[in-house]
Amino acid sequence: KVCGSGVPGMTIAELDEAGTTTLRPITMDDIAKLSLYVFEGNFTVPQDAEQLVDPVLGLYSLVLKQTDLPHMKQIQDMIKSSEDKFFPPSYELHGKQKILFAGLVQLMEDHVDNLRVNKQYSSDRLVNGHTVVPRKPSSFGFGTHGSSSGTVVPVDSDGASVEVTEVTEVTAL
């Protein structure tokens, strides 16, 4: 939720000394008190961290696409101030370093910047906090366990569903 639209509309339940529960809006101070560093957790299977790279990059892209909104700029600033905790470049497995985000955060930032420059994306394409997909093909070109490029096109009239119509290159790391 925080990555999609920030803290507006979020509430937290508090229990007072009398046992009464009240709801109040969440603030950025509340968010700062939470542990959002997913990769500092203990994984039962350490390689499971690799499975979270794509979803975490996807969530970060939602933040990047909305940084012209003041409350989302605050979220980005919070992430950037602890970037190595949010996006560790690697992790240790059996005494060896395994790659996680090495270089991928910058690729995502460059990708979103490129979309803005080419006017393929701006936060005014958000409807009720949801991204509205442009009705023209867009291309992609990165991945965590190799790379690929291709074309994504809308498949319905509102642009909410897309399909990959062409994969032009796939390479393994």
C-alpha positions as MATLAB code, in Angstrom:
seq = 'KVCGSGVPGMTIAELDEAGTTTLRPITMDDIAKLSLYVFEGNFTVPQDAEQLVDPVLGLYSLVLKQTDLPHMKQIQDMIKSSEDKFFPPSYELHGKQKILFAGLVQLMEDHVDNLRVNKQYSSDRLVNGHTVVPRKPSSFGFGTHGSSSGTVVPVDSDGASVEVTEVTEVTAL';
ca = [
       0.000    0.000    0.000;
       2.756    2.448    0.914;
       4.534    1.887   -2.416;
       1.321    2.138   -4.409;
      -0.146    5.348   -3.034;
       1.719    6.335    0.118;
       0.194    6.642    3.558;
      -2.938    8.692    2.757;
      -5.986    6.640    3.646;
      -4.067    4.245    5.912;
      -5.024    3.975    9.563;
      -3.576    2.342   12.643;
      -5.512    0.930   15.597;
      -4.381    2.081   19.018;
      -5.469    0.743   22.369;
      -5.609    3.314   25.172;
      -5.250    2.678   28.922;
      -9.021    2.296   29.290;
      -9.039   -0.506   26.728;
     -10.702    1.560   24.024;
      -9.500    1.051   20.488;
      -9.298    4.080   18.235;
      -8.227    4.452   14.643;
      -5.965    7.274   13.561;
      -4.289    8.132   10.269;
      -0.808    6.684    9.785;
       1.964    9.239    9.402;
       5.435    9.027    7.912;
       6.731    8.961   11.502;
       4.795    5.708   12.001;
       6.264    4.253    8.810;
       9.776    5.205    9.922;
       9.281    3.131   13.100;
       8.421   -0.037   11.162;
      11.011   -2.544   10.004;
      10.696   -2.425    6.236;
      14.028   -4.103    5.545;
      12.779   -7.397    4.128;
      16.261   -8.701    3.382;
      17.458   -8.288    6.961;
      15.080  -11.061    7.979;
      16.174  -14.636    8.585;
      15.206  -16.825    5.654;
      14.647  -20.519    6.345;
      16.029  -21.118    2.858;
      18.528  -18.314    2.133;
      18.013  -18.585   -1.644;
      14.387  -17.495   -1.122;
      15.750  -13.944   -0.963;
      16.383  -14.221   -4.710;
      12.655  -14.816   -5.302;
      11.828  -11.436   -3.738;
      14.053   -9.340   -6.004;
      11.526   -8.892   -8.832;
       8.549   -8.081   -6.556;
      10.602   -5.583   -4.532;
      11.820   -3.889   -7.729;
       8.218   -3.784   -8.941;
       7.082   -2.091   -5.740;
       9.957    0.378   -6.012;
       8.907    1.193   -9.580;
       5.490    2.244   -8.229;
       7.235    4.695   -5.909;
       9.499    6.023   -8.678;
       6.576    6.602  -11.021;
       4.936    8.897   -8.467;
       7.811   10.932   -7.033;
       6.290   14.142   -8.342;
       3.690   13.680   -5.573;
       5.090   15.057   -2.278;
       4.032   12.115   -0.099;
       5.613    9.638   -2.533;
       8.816   11.695   -2.699;
       9.029   11.186    1.080;
       8.791    7.423    0.571;
      11.540    7.523   -2.062;
      13.749    9.633    0.207;
      13.252    7.109    3.021;
      14.224    4.251    0.695;
      17.239    6.105   -0.717;
      18.518    6.930    2.784;
      18.792    3.176    3.510;
      19.226    1.851   -0.016;
      21.630   -0.957    0.932;
      19.110   -2.245    3.477;
      16.200   -2.125    1.028;
      18.241   -3.438   -1.925;
      21.275   -5.397   -0.733;
      23.626   -5.999   -3.668;
      24.318   -9.558   -2.520;
      23.902  -12.077    0.280;
      26.148  -14.787    1.674;
      25.478  -18.459    1.047;
      27.900  -21.114    2.309;
      30.691  -18.560    2.571;
      30.189  -17.204   -0.973;
      28.557  -13.967   -2.092;
      25.461  -14.410   -4.262;
      24.090  -11.518   -6.312;
      20.749   -9.959   -5.381;
      20.242   -6.367   -6.553;
      23.720   -5.518   -7.867;
      23.000   -2.867  -10.521;
      19.274   -3.576  -10.799;
      18.088   -0.594   -8.743;
      19.895    1.818  -11.046;
      18.452    0.005  -14.071;
      14.938    0.422  -12.648;
      15.526    4.102  -11.899;
      16.880    4.655  -15.418;
      13.935    2.741  -16.908;
      11.345    4.866  -15.093;
      13.262    8.062  -15.939;
      13.272    6.995  -19.587;
       9.508    6.423  -19.487;
       9.022    9.925  -18.082;
      11.309   11.540  -20.655;
       9.497    9.754  -23.468;
       6.156   10.679  -21.881;
       5.158    7.031  -21.640;
       4.466    7.445  -17.954;
       3.532   10.124  -15.471;
       1.705   10.033  -12.161;
      -1.335   11.604  -13.822;
      -1.963    8.125  -15.268;
      -2.950    6.922  -11.831;
      -6.621    6.314  -11.146;
      -7.488    5.718   -7.497;
      -3.869    4.740   -6.849;
      -3.741    2.198   -9.704;
      -1.528    2.490  -12.735;
      -3.338    2.925  -16.023;
      -1.327    1.134  -18.702;
      -0.736    3.186  -21.865;
      -2.691    1.863  -24.833;
       0.370    1.506  -26.976;
       3.025   -1.162  -26.856;
       5.839   -0.653  -24.406;
       9.049   -2.567  -24.172;
      10.876   -4.123  -21.292;
      14.446   -5.129  -20.859;
      15.776   -6.416  -17.543;
      15.570   -9.384  -15.225;
      17.298  -10.801  -12.181;
      18.377  -14.216  -13.378;
      19.232  -13.234  -16.903;
      17.917  -10.558  -19.164;
      15.216  -10.349  -21.725;
      13.601   -7.780  -23.931;
      10.350   -7.706  -25.777;
       7.041   -5.914  -26.211;
       4.057   -5.637  -23.883;
       0.690   -4.571  -25.322;
      -2.745   -3.936  -23.783;
      -5.295   -6.677  -24.468;
      -8.457   -4.928  -23.331;
     -10.074   -1.557  -23.864;
      -9.092   -0.080  -20.508;
      -5.449   -1.145  -20.788;
      -5.587   -2.974  -17.455;
      -4.508   -6.343  -18.874;
      -1.388   -6.808  -20.922;
       0.377   -9.614  -22.679;
       3.884  -10.138  -23.939;
       3.612  -10.309  -27.712;
       7.230  -10.612  -28.653;
      10.388  -11.640  -26.859;
      13.364  -10.502  -28.858;
      16.238  -11.575  -26.645;
      16.802  -13.792  -23.646;
      20.214  -14.267  -22.083;
      21.199  -16.060  -18.899;
      23.592  -14.647  -16.333;
];
